Amino acid sequence: MTEPLFTVNSPCTRPSVVPYCARVKERVSPRRFEHIVRVAILSETIAQANRFTGGEVRAVALAAVLH
């Protein structure tokens, strides 16, 4: 197995996003939730690479979780 190109904590570990992740997780299949987390990680990574502010990164992560 190859190593990942980057490793990032799940946005679902952010205190401000945790409640939303919990609600989404209750409503979707495990496979769908895994997809949501992958999208959120990628979205947050792209936002950070583009030097978004902390609030903007949080908004991106939350939008990805709710997508």
C-alpha positions as CSV (number, residue, x, y, z in Angstrom):
1,M,0.0,0.0,0.0
2,T,1.3,3.5,-0.8
3,E,1.5,6.3,1.7
4,P,-1.1,9.1,1.4
5,L,0.1,12.3,-0.3
6,F,-1.1,14.3,2.8
7,T,-2.5,13.6,6.2
8,V,-5.0,15.9,7.8
9,N,-7.2,15.5,10.8
10,S,-10.8,15.1,9.9
11,P,-12.7,18.4,10.0
12,C,-15.2,16.4,12.2
13,T,-12.6,16.9,15.0
14,R,-13.2,20.7,14.9
15,P,-15.4,21.5,17.9
16,S,-17.5,23.8,15.8
17,V,-18.2,21.1,13.2
18,V,-18.6,18.1,15.5
19,P,-22.3,18.5,16.1
20,Y,-23.0,18.7,12.4
21,C,-20.9,15.6,11.7
22,A,-22.8,13.7,14.3
23,R,-26.2,14.7,12.8
24,V,-25.1,13.9,9.3
25,K,-23.6,10.6,10.4
26,E,-27.0,9.6,11.9
27,R,-28.8,10.2,8.6
28,V,-26.5,8.6,6.0
29,S,-25.0,5.2,5.3
30,P,-21.5,4.5,6.7
31,R,-20.2,4.5,3.1
32,R,-21.8,7.9,2.4
33,F,-20.3,9.4,5.6
34,E,-16.8,8.2,4.7
35,H,-17.3,10.0,1.3
36,I,-18.4,13.1,3.1
37,V,-15.3,13.1,5.4
38,R,-13.0,12.6,2.5
39,V,-14.6,15.5,0.7
40,A,-14.3,17.6,3.8
41,I,-10.6,16.8,4.3
42,L,-9.8,17.6,0.7
43,S,-11.8,20.8,0.8
44,E,-10.2,22.0,4.0
45,T,-6.7,21.1,2.6
46,I,-7.4,23.2,-0.6
47,A,-8.7,26.1,1.5
48,Q,-5.6,26.1,3.7
49,A,-3.3,25.8,0.6
50,N,-5.0,28.9,-0.7
51,R,-4.4,30.8,2.5
52,F,-8.0,31.1,3.5
53,T,-8.6,32.7,6.9
54,G,-9.5,30.4,9.8
55,G,-13.2,31.3,9.5
56,E,-13.2,30.7,5.8
57,V,-11.5,27.2,6.3
58,R,-14.2,26.4,8.9
59,A,-16.9,27.5,6.5
60,V,-15.5,25.3,3.8
61,A,-15.2,22.3,6.1
62,L,-18.8,22.8,7.3
63,A,-20.1,23.2,3.7
64,A,-18.3,20.0,2.7
65,V,-19.8,18.1,5.7
66,L,-23.3,19.3,4.8
67,H,-23.0,18.6,1.1
